[in-house]
Amino acid sequence: MKIYTKTGDQGQTSLIGGRRVSKAHHRIGAYGTVDELNSYIGLVRDQPVNENRKDLIKEIQDRLFTVGAELATDPEKTVKKPLPAIRDADITVLEKAMDEMDTGLPALRAFVLPGGHQSVSFCHLARTVCRRAERLVIALNDVEPVDPLVIQYLNRLSDYLFVLSRKMTQELGAEEITWKPRV
């Protein structure tokens, strides 16, 4: 099987269910950004500081493939094969992980500037791409239905990535730089 099909050469692609849409369609932008997010999360997973979190981060990447499948499915068609779905338990996993990390972190009293260590910066990049994916999915939901758990999962994932960036900063002995507004 060849990787190229040439069916997208005219700027169209197929959704799961068969409908062809423009590659500029809201749905394609949303799942394309989720794919970009998954790549950044792979970069975060590959940081040595996250060795003990690799399994959870791989699980998150798997859930992002689930989100992508949901977003790539034509909401007007019945699909022959059952597709995976985001569940409440997936959100709970993120919340528990945040709660565990948060217990050892100092209280947050100011905004944090991204950076301090290259590994932490990768995590902040993933967080901001996650926020963009969330906004695009919400915009899609304004015109076509999206499972509310997908929106909730992306929202919670961006929170998780923020807490993870703080935990990584602590574990790496890097400086957490707070924003001091100029007044």
Secondary structure, DSSP 8 states (H G I E B T S, - for coil): --S--STTTTSEEE-BTS-EEETTSHHHHHHHHHHHHHHHHHHHHTSGGGGGGHHHHHHHHHHHHHHHHHHHB-TTS--SS------HHHHHHHHHHHHHHHTTS----S-B-S-SSHHHHHHHHHHHHHHHHHHHHHHHHHHS---HHHHHHHHHHHHHHHHHHHHHHHHHT----B-----
